[in-house]
Amino acid sequence: MHEHFQAHRDALGEESRERLERNPVRILDSKAHGDWPVIDSAPVIDDFLTSEAGEFFGAVTAGLDAAEVRWERAPRLVRGLDYYRHTAFEFMTDTLGAQGTVLAGGRYDGLVEALGGSPTPAIGWAAGIERLSMMIAAPEPERPEAVLVPLGERAEAAAVRLLADLRLRGIATDMAYRGNMKKRMQRAAASGAGFALIIGEDELEAEAAQVKDLKTGEQRAVAFALLEAAIRA
């Protein structure tokens, strides 16, 4: 590899010429278009694997096959740091256009020893969180099971407490607190919730909400303490 790039030194960019002295394999990772013809004609690393390295890589690919992980061999794949050894890898996707690599890493046996420690096998990787998040389908918005419809300032304060209590009990609950009664009920119905919990001055005195079934239109008074059971009935 070094002999090949040395013979074409004048055709390489400045960064690749510097890499030639330190780690010529890193030239394979060059992003300079002018380097690519020289890289394309470079020897393939597979032709120079030792028997030990070949067996090691064979064990890796056998493990991938056993785990039913689809893989492709990339003989010119290198990582961007000089301490990588043995296998390097990238997880690719075809859903993000040119930004296809979402996770990459490899083995770096020898790094701990180079830093003064004892010989230690090592492997590591890094992922692009933004790219991974772009691959996740947007979840369906959660529909509330119930919507609180408070009428008046006192009712709004009580509704906030009820909202927190119902959510703590695992009931998806929202609150419609803007506009007049008609608009609030329209928002409750548009949310897809099953019930509207209407609270006004009379309901505060009775410590009970008017529970309206938004599918059937039926309405009844239910004590605050029994709202969970009424919603889940």
ABEGO torsion letter per residue (X at the ends): XAAAAAAAAAABBAAAAAAAAABAAAAAABABAAAAAAAAABBBAAAABBAAAAAAAAAAAAAAAAAGBBBBBBAABBBABAABBEBBBBBBBAAAEABABABBBEBBBGAAAAAGBBBBBBBBBBBBAAAAAAABBBBBBBBBABBBBBBEAAAAAAAAAAAAAAAAAGBBBBBBABEBAAAAAAAAAAAGBABBBBBBAAAAAAGBBBBBBAAAGBBBBBBAAAAAAAAAX
